[in-house]
Amino acid sequence: MNGHSADGRVGNGHPWLEEHLQELTLGVSALRAAAPQLQAWGLTLAERLAAGHRLLTAGNGGSAAEAQHLTAELVGRFLSERRPLSAICLNSETSSMTAILNDYGPDEVFARQVQAHGRSGDIAILLSTSGRSPNLVAAARRAREQAVEVWAMTGARPNPLAELADQAFCVPLPSTAAVQEVHLVAVHAICAALDSRLADPAPPPATRVRAPLSNRRVPA
């Protein structure tokens, strides 16, 4: 049993949503305390990516979705118009992942990709609610060997991933769901800081409108 009843109540009889919102209130406090760190991460990322370096991200499960969300915001945009930035979500590379899993085992699925893509000056953001996922811990170790700076987003300390990272944002909440939701807000805060530094003051170029087919001249 998972401690949840059919009406969504947890083991102590409280509705799940009520308890979850209480956790998120604590999560907001953690975000406020970490605001300077997240701002600094976004500005550092802006500087590195604008200089031609790359972001590598990875996670498992829900954290994999958040890692992919982060790279989508950078290759696309978050708040402001700017040029696309180099960012690769390693857990989205399904063919590479399955080939590495088959040939080298589960702990190498991200580490080998870091070894392939990572260069000195790049940044790896690794997301894990436990901070104990072997494949992410291995990726952090490989990144350090490649002179790739490691930033970890985890649950509560102590955990191996946070200890291996150059910097870590750790969320001391008891549930996986709450930690992931706080991580998502942190991802958006990083992207907002990056956009504030790299926003293009010029409007995007106008899309060329092609003449309707009926108005085009047909060669004689």
C-alpha positions as CSV (number, residue, x, y, z in Angstrom):
1,M,0.0,0.0,0.0
2,N,1.2,3.5,-0.7
3,G,-0.6,5.2,2.2
4,H,-3.2,6.8,-0.1
5,S,-7.0,6.1,0.0
6,A,-9.4,6.2,-2.9
7,D,-10.4,9.7,-2.0
8,G,-6.9,11.0,-2.2
9,R,-6.2,11.0,1.5
10,V,-2.8,10.1,2.9
11,G,-2.0,7.9,5.8
12,N,-2.8,10.4,8.5
13,G,-6.2,11.1,7.0
14,H,-5.4,14.5,5.5
15,P,-6.2,15.2,1.8
16,W,-3.1,14.8,-0.4
17,L,-3.5,18.2,-1.9
18,E,-3.7,20.0,1.5
19,E,-0.4,18.3,2.6
20,H,1.2,18.9,-0.7
21,L,0.4,22.6,-0.6
22,Q,1.9,22.8,2.9
23,E,5.1,21.3,1.5
24,L,5.1,23.8,-1.4
25,T,4.9,26.6,1.1
26,L,8.2,25.4,2.6
27,G,9.5,25.1,-1.0
28,V,8.7,28.7,-1.7
29,S,10.8,29.6,1.3
30,A,13.7,27.5,-0.1
31,L,13.4,29.3,-3.4
32,R,13.5,32.7,-1.8
33,A,16.6,31.8,0.1
34,A,18.2,30.5,-3.1
35,A,17.2,33.4,-5.3
36,P,20.7,35.0,-5.4
37,Q,22.2,31.6,-6.3
38,L,19.7,31.0,-9.1
39,Q,20.2,34.5,-10.4
40,A,23.9,33.9,-10.5
41,W,23.5,30.6,-12.2
42,G,21.4,32.2,-15.0
43,L,24.0,35.0,-15.5
44,T,26.9,32.6,-15.5
45,L,25.1,30.3,-18.0
46,A,24.4,33.4,-20.2
47,E,28.1,34.3,-20.2
48,R,29.3,30.8,-20.9
49,L,26.8,30.0,-23.7
50,A,27.2,33.3,-25.4
51,A,31.0,32.6,-25.5
52,G,30.3,29.3,-27.3
53,H,30.2,26.8,-24.5
54,R,27.4,24.3,-24.1
55,L,24.9,23.1,-21.4
56,L,24.4,19.4,-20.8
57,T,21.4,18.3,-18.7
58,A,20.1,15.0,-17.5
59,G,17.6,13.5,-15.0
60,N,15.5,10.4,-14.5
61,G,11.7,10.2,-14.6
62,G,10.1,13.5,-13.8
63,S,13.5,15.1,-13.5
64,A,14.2,13.9,-17.1
65,A,11.2,15.9,-18.2
66,E,12.5,19.0,-16.3
67,A,16.0,18.6,-17.9
68,Q,14.4,18.5,-21.3
69,H,12.2,21.5,-20.4
70,L,15.4,23.5,-19.5
71,T,17.1,22.8,-22.8
72,A,13.9,23.7,-24.7
73,E,13.9,27.1,-23.1
74,L,17.5,27.7,-24.1
75,V,17.4,26.4,-27.7
76,G,14.0,28.2,-28.1
77,R,13.4,31.1,-25.7
78,F,11.8,31.8,-22.3
79,L,10.8,35.5,-21.8
80,S,12.8,37.5,-24.4
81,E,13.8,37.2,-28.0
82,R,17.5,36.2,-28.3
83,R,19.6,33.9,-30.4
84,P,19.4,30.1,-29.8
85,L,21.9,28.6,-27.3
86,S,23.7,25.3,-27.4
87,A,22.0,22.9,-24.9
88,I,21.7,19.1,-25.0
89,C,19.4,17.0,-22.9
90,L,21.2,13.7,-22.5
91,N,18.1,11.7,-21.5
92,S,16.4,12.7,-24.7
93,E,19.1,11.0,-26.8
94,T,17.2,7.7,-26.8
95,S,19.3,5.9,-29.4
96,S,22.5,6.8,-27.7
97,M,21.1,5.9,-24.3
98,T,19.9,2.5,-25.3
99,A,23.1,1.7,-27.2
100,I,25.2,2.7,-24.2
101,L,22.8,0.8,-21.8
102,N,23.2,-2.3,-24.0
103,D,26.9,-2.1,-24.4
104,Y,28.2,-0.5,-21.1
105,G,25.4,-0.8,-18.5
106,P,23.0,1.6,-16.8
107,D,25.5,3.6,-14.9
108,E,27.1,4.8,-18.2
109,V,24.0,6.1,-20.0
110,F,24.8,9.8,-19.1
111,A,28.5,9.6,-18.3
112,R,29.5,8.4,-21.7
113,Q,27.5,11.2,-23.4
114,V,29.2,13.7,-21.1
115,Q,32.5,12.3,-22.1
116,A,31.5,12.7,-25.8
117,H,30.0,16.2,-25.7
118,G,31.6,17.9,-22.7
119,R,34.5,20.3,-23.0
120,S,36.3,22.6,-20.6
121,G,34.1,25.5,-19.7
122,D,30.8,23.7,-20.4
123,I,28.2,23.3,-17.7
124,A,26.2,20.2,-16.7
125,I,23.0,20.6,-14.7
126,L,22.0,17.3,-13.2
127,L,18.6,16.9,-11.6
128,S,17.8,14.2,-9.0
129,T,15.2,14.3,-6.2
130,S,17.2,11.8,-4.2
131,G,20.7,12.9,-5.3
132,R,21.6,9.2,-5.3
133,S,20.9,8.0,-8.8
134,P,24.0,6.0,-9.9
135,N,23.8,7.2,-13.5
136,L,23.8,10.9,-12.5
137,V,26.5,10.4,-9.9
138,A,28.6,8.7,-12.6
139,A,27.9,11.6,-15.0
140,A,29.0,14.1,-12.4
141,R,32.3,12.3,-11.9
142,R,32.9,12.1,-15.7
143,A,32.1,15.8,-16.0
144,R,34.6,16.7,-13.4
145,E,37.2,14.6,-15.4
146,Q,36.3,16.6,-18.5
147,A,36.6,20.0,-16.7
148,V,32.9,20.5,-17.1
149,E,31.4,22.5,-14.3
150,V,28.7,20.5,-12.4
151,W,25.5,22.1,-10.9
152,A,23.2,19.7,-9.1
153,M,19.5,20.2,-8.3
154,T,18.5,17.7,-5.7
155,G,16.4,17.0,-2.6
156,A,17.7,17.3,0.9
157,R,21.4,17.1,1.8
158,P,23.4,15.1,2.4
159,N,23.5,13.2,-0.9
160,P,26.3,12.0,-3.2
161,L,25.4,14.2,-6.2
162,A,25.4,17.4,-4.2
163,E,28.7,16.5,-2.7
164,L,30.3,15.9,-6.1
165,A,28.9,19.0,-7.7
166,D,30.7,22.4,-7.9
167,Q,27.4,24.0,-6.8
168,A,24.1,22.6,-5.7
169,F,20.5,23.7,-5.1
170,C,19.1,21.3,-2.5
171,V,15.4,21.3,-1.6
172,P,14.7,19.8,1.9
173,L,11.2,18.5,1.3
174,P,9.9,15.0,2.0
175,S,8.1,14.2,-1.2
176,T,9.4,13.7,-4.7
177,A,6.5,15.6,-6.2
178,A,7.2,18.7,-4.2
179,V,11.0,18.7,-4.9
180,Q,10.3,18.4,-8.6
181,E,7.9,21.3,-8.6
182,V,10.3,23.5,-6.8
183,H,13.0,22.4,-9.2
184,L,10.8,23.5,-12.1
185,V,10.4,27.0,-10.6
186,A,14.2,27.1,-10.2
187,V,14.6,26.2,-13.9
188,H,12.4,29.1,-14.8
189,A,14.3,31.5,-12.5
190,I,17.6,30.5,-14.2
191,C,16.1,31.0,-17.6
192,A,14.7,34.4,-16.6
193,A,18.1,35.6,-15.4
194,L,19.8,34.3,-18.6
195,D,17.2,36.1,-20.8
196,S,17.7,39.4,-18.8
197,R,21.4,39.3,-19.8
198,L,21.0,38.1,-23.4
199,A,17.7,39.7,-24.5
200,D,17.9,41.1,-28.1
201,P,16.7,44.7,-28.0
202,A,15.8,44.5,-31.7
203,P,12.5,42.9,-32.8
204,P,12.8,39.6,-34.6
205,P,13.0,39.9,-38.4
206,A,9.7,40.0,-40.2
207,T,8.6,36.8,-41.9
208,R,8.7,37.2,-45.6
209,V,5.2,36.8,-47.0
210,R,5.1,34.8,-50.2
211,A,2.7,36.0,-53.0
212,P,-0.3,33.8,-53.5
213,L,0.1,31.2,-56.1
214,S,-2.5,32.8,-58.3
215,N,-0.5,36.1,-58.4
216,R,2.8,34.5,-59.4
217,R,4.0,34.9,-63.0
218,V,4.3,31.6,-64.9
219,P,7.3,31.5,-67.3
220,A,6.3,31.4,-70.9
